[in-house]
Structure formats: C-alpha cells, structure tokens
Amino acid sequence: MANSSSFDFRELLGVGLKYRWTIVGLTVLSTVLALAWTVRQPKIYEATCSLEYDPSPPRPLGREVEDVAEPVSNFWLTQEFYETQNKILESRQVAEKVVRKLALHHDPGFFRVAADKRASWKGRTVAAAAQRLQLQVRVEQVKETRIVVIHVEDTNAQRAATLANAIAEAYIEKTVEDRLGSTVDALEWLNKQLGSLRSELENAENALHDFKLENNVLSVALEDRQNIVANQIQQFTQTLTEARAKRIELGARLETLRKADRTNPLAVSVSEIDHHEGIMALRSQYRTKSAEHASLAKRYGEAHPKMLSLSAEIDALRKQIEGSIAGVVESADADLTEARRFETGLRRELDQANRAGLELNLREIEYQRLNRQRQNKAKLHAILLERTAETNLTKMLRIAVVRIVDRALKPALPVKPRVHINLSLGVIAGLFAGLGLAFVLSRMDRTLKSAADAEALGATVLGALPTIGGGRKKGRKFRKSKDARSRYEPQDISESRDLIVHTHPRSAVAECCRTVRTNLTFMGADRALEVLEITSAEPREGKTTVAVSLAIAMAQSGKRVLLIDTDMRRPRIHRAFGLGSDVGVTSVLVGEQALSDCAAETEVPNLFVLPCGPVPPNPAELLHTPQFRDLVAEARRTFDRVILDSPPLGAVTDAAIVGPQVDGTVLVVKMGETSRDAAASVIKRLRDVGANVVGTVLNQIDASASRYGYNGGGYYYYRREGYYAPGDEHQPQASA
C-alpha cells in the first residue's frame, strides 16, 4: 500500500489533470503579465571597461628603495586582494568622485526624470546620486587573469560608456592619492620619530660619557682593569695556597717538637734537632764526657773529685742541650705564628681583590648597558634617516598599480529587457503557481483518495472495485406465480452494471468481488459472518451495486444467498434483477406474506432476492419491530449467507438500527467523493450502537490511476486488460 505522505509522480500527474484548466489559466495569465511588464520597461544599455592590476609597476628609484605605500608585496596575487580592489571599484567613495566629476547629481536624465518635470527638478545630493550609480555598476573578475571588467548599465548608451570610463579613471586616481597620502603620512611620522630619536641618541651618548668620567674609564679601559684584577686574584690565590701549605708544615713540625722526650737529650730524635749543628756538637761532647765518666767510674768511684768534675760538666752539657732544644721549639712556634699572620694577610688581600673584581663587573654591566643603548639609538637613527630620505624621493613619484586595458565604447544594442527570458520566467512562474494552487486545492479536498485514507478511519479495507458500466443485452425477467413454481420471461432490459459479476465472471470487477468475498471469509474465521449489512455514508456511493455484486460472488461459490433490500426509502434491487416491487420485506413485516413466498429466485444460481415491497411511511419503526428480527433469524436458518442492502447512514438512521441485529456491517466508500469526516462519523455511529464494522470496500476506483494506493486483495493484479486469453470475455470499459 502506497505511503500517502511520500512523493508520487502519478499522484502529481493526477492532480495536474484534475486541475489542468486552473494551471493553464494561471500560466497564461502569468505569461501575459510578464509580457506587459516587459513591454513597459525602459531599454537598458551596458558599457564595459577593462582594467589590469599591475604587480610590477616601474621603479625609477630601484628595487632597493621600498615604497612605504606598497599595497600587497607578496600578497599581490592572492584572491583576497582582487576581491578587495573589486569592492573598492564598487565603493561609495569612487562613485562620489564620478558624481562630482560629471555633475550627475544635477543631471535629470541620470535620475530618469520625465521631460515634463525637468523644469521643476532641483537635483539631488551627491550621496543619493552615488547610491544610484552604485546600483548601476557591476564588477567582474576574469578568471585566472589580472583583468577586471567594469559593467555599467544606463538608459542612455553614451552615458553608460562615459560612466564606465569615469569609474575606471576615478579608481586609478584614488589609488594614486591613497598611496601618496600614505607616503605623506609616513614622512610626517618619520620626521617626528627622527627628531625624538636624535634627542634620545644624544642623551645616551652623554650618559655613557658621564659614566666613563665617574669611573675613570678614560685612562684605563675596563677590559684592562679586569685583566689586572684577574692577575692579582690569581697571584694572591697561588701565594695563599703556598702560605697555607707552609703553615701546615710548620704546625706539624712544632707538634713533633713538642711531643719529643726532653729528659734524655740523646733520646730526642727529630729531624730538625738531629741536624741542628749546635745541638749536634753538644751531643757529641755529651757522649764523650759520658763515655769518659763511665770509664773513670770503675777506676775512681763516684766520689772522686775528677768524677765529680765530669758529672758537673755532663750536667752542664745536658742543660745546654735542653736549652738548645727549647730554643728550637720556640723558633718553630714563632715561625708558625708568622706563617699564620702571613696567610691571614693574603686571605684579606684576596677578598679585597675579589670585591674589586665584582665591583668592576657591575661597572662593566652598566657600561655595556649604556653602550648598547647608544648603539641601538644610533642604529635606529641611521635607519630612520635613510628611510626618510627614501620617502622624500617616493613622494615625488605618481605610479599607479592599475591601468586601463580597453576603454568603454558606446553600446549599440540594449541588454534589457530580456523578452525571451522574461516570458520564459512568466511561463515557469505561472506553471508553478498553478501547480501550487492545484496542490492546495487537492490538500483542501477532504474526500478519501487512497486506501491509506480509508485505513486511517480505523476499519479494514476488504477490497476495491473499479468503475463499471455496460451497454444493452437480452435478459430474462423472473416471475413467480401461484400456479407455477418459477418461470423466466424474456424481455429487453438495460444491461445492469449491478449484474456484471454474473455477466462477465472473468472481468476485473468479478475478480475484485471474489477478493472481497475471500476477505470476509477470513474475517469470520472464528464465527462465520452469515448475515451482513451493506451501507454507505451518503447516497449514490454504489452500496447497492456492491451488495448485488457481493451476493452474486457468494452465490457463485456454491452458497445459498439471500439478498434483502432494506432500503425502504429508495429501493433499487428489484430493478437490478427485473423484479416487481408489489411484495417484499414490508409484506413480511406486516404479516401479509411469508419469507418463502416473497423470496424470488434470480437468473444467478443459488441467489435469491427479497425486494423491499411497497414503500412504507415509517421504515425506521418497522426495523425496530420483533417481526424484523424474526425475518433476519428465519433468513439465517434458511440460507447460507444473507446480505442486507441498507440506506446511507449519513442520510437516515436505518443502518444503525439494522447493524446490531446482523453479524457484521460493511461500509462502502466512493473514492474521490466520500469525505473522511462523513465516513468516520458513520463508523463511529455504528460502533456506538454495538454494530460490528468488519471493514470498508473502496468503490469506483479509476483503473488508470494509482493514487488510491490499493494493490491488496487482487484488484491491482486483475485490473489490467490481457490477463485472460484473448476472446475469453469482454472487458467492460470504465464509466461512471
């Protein structure tokens, strides 16, 4: 089933065919209006002037002299530059130059003032004229070139050419003026900066000179001072190291001397004492005397005067040796003290030299800072002085970076109005407007147009029947009399489209009816739908045709079927079968006839018809009676299937009365005519009274249209001619 919300070209074609005259009318009207508007438009002429952007203008001063107003440098060939220059060509400033040059704000022809009003015309402002000129100008960049084309449109051909050339000249003039203006501004700035920088340079030089005077840098350079201090520090460091080593050596010697045993002069063994000449001599004498004393002691004894004299000499020598050793120790102590004092002095001098070096480093940093400032100021001063000289020379030049390639000529033919294009646009606009209006009208149409619309009502679509019709044929009219069971009387009748399922069993209509019959069978899988009511929302929607066709299809399946006409207001079933209306449902309800006497056999095997009979004044009351319920019950017992043709529920309430008394109700909707609201209202009313709405049947579907979106139930399969073998059956043509 087609999706109603998706685009369907055939639906578009159907809408177009339905509202074709609306579309044609709007298209013709739009074309006529476009033609009338085109004829009334003034003739517009277009003049063109081409320019070339020059990335390499002449340089009389050479390439080393750079222009302070250089517009692009390496940015010249970029698209952004071209776009910028093109916008300048279209700018208000260029337009105002042209307006002032040509006095366009006082030209009535430029403002298209009528001839009879020019005497009282007082002109416009320059801004207004420039704004109007901007609307007439269009700039076009030629791809992959440096060429730009200026297009100017005007009602006067000569004025169009004049304006195009004037815009090009004004742009070139503006470019030169901008570059010269930039140069003058740059020169003023350079002169101002040069004076300021000259003063700063003088201050920097004076500050450096004052620093030299203050720190006596004039006689000895800082670098030489640093070398002297560095040599002093190196010498002090070396001497201090030697003094420290000497002090350590003296300390060690003194410590050794102090630890020596002085009680035995001969036992003290220290290098410095052992090698002392005086001590060595005294020790020699001491040994000699001691040896002599030892040899004489054996001979004379201790009390001998000679022994006493030797002992006295030995004691004297000992005391002399001890005194000499003490002198050596005191001398070593004095040397150590002197070494310490010398080391302390050296350390003090080294510290002083280090402080002098640090102070000298600070002075050097300050000196370098002042000297660097002077050098920077001098360098900047030289650059500005050179640039100022170059700018003075550049100011004398008038070089343009754009030149005119082709000047504009007077155009011979107008470019507007474009008759063919305007007429084509008129046709297209009218066509689209017509299609749009057609779709609006189509969407405003509330009738059911597709199976999806019918399913949206909440009822199952049982099938679809195409539009049917016919010609004339020989038929039989059934009559039932008292003396004969049944007989047929041949007569000429109009071939009823109601009997097409019987007369053309292989037609698309017959196949569709059999599809509806099959679907009804499956709808009653648990409980057979033996008694069915056929109704519709409004009259002339084909409910009687559907009821007859469905009854014939059921009879063709071998079921005994009774078709009852319960439309007691406009009965029609008896005419479909060529029966009389003297007896029928009303006769049974009032007790005049029995069902078996009134049910007429038709030419369709197994199909019986109970006509309405005489039209009663109170149909609704008769349907409420117990007799009607008895009639339905008797028909259920006597026949396999019973179909009741009820009047439209939108017009009368008869179908709502019958609905609860039958097994199911089938609603017939006529595609393109039955409104959604009416069908939904009928379904709601039937369900409100307890009726079983088994589904809907889509009636009178155009076989050539696909917008209904129904291919279920077999209609789509059987609707095309040629399914059966040629000559099997005549396929009926579609008609109302």
Secondary structure, DSSP 8 states (H G I E B T S, - for coil): ---TTS--HHHHHHHHHHTHHHHHHHHHHHHHHHHHHHHHS--BEEEEEEEEE-SS---TT-TTS--TT-S-GGGTTSHHHHHHHHHHHTSHHHHHHHHHHHTGGG-TTTTT--GGGSTT-----HHHHHHHHHHHEEEEE-TTSSEEEEEEEESSHHHHHHHHHHHHHHHHHHHHHHHHHHHHHHHHHHHHHHHHHHHHHHHHHHHHHHHHHHTTTTTS-HHHHHHHHHHHHHHHHHHHHHHHHHHHHHHHHHHHHHHS--SSTTT---HHHHT-HHHHHHHHHHHHHHHHHHHHHHHH-TTSHHHHHHHHHHHHHHHHHHHHHHHHHHHHHHHHHHHHHHHHHHHHHHHHHHHHHHHHHHHHHHHHHHHHHHHHHHHHHHHHHHHHHHHHHHTT----SEEEEE-----SS--BS-HHHHHHHHHHHHHHHHHHHHHHHHHH--B--SHHHHHTTTS-EEEEEE-----EEEEEEEE--SSSS-EEEEEEEE--GGGHHHH-TTSHHHHHHHHHHHHHHHHTSSS---EEEEEESSSSSSHHHHHHHHHHHHHHTT--EEEEE---SS--HHHHTT--SSSSHHHHHTTSS-HHHH-EE-SSTTEEEE---S--S-HHHHHTSHHHHHHHHHHHHH-SEEEEE---TTT-SHHHHHGGGSSEEEEEEETTTSBHHHHHHHHHHHHHTT--EEEEEEEEE-TT--TT---GGGHHHHSSTTSS-TTS--------
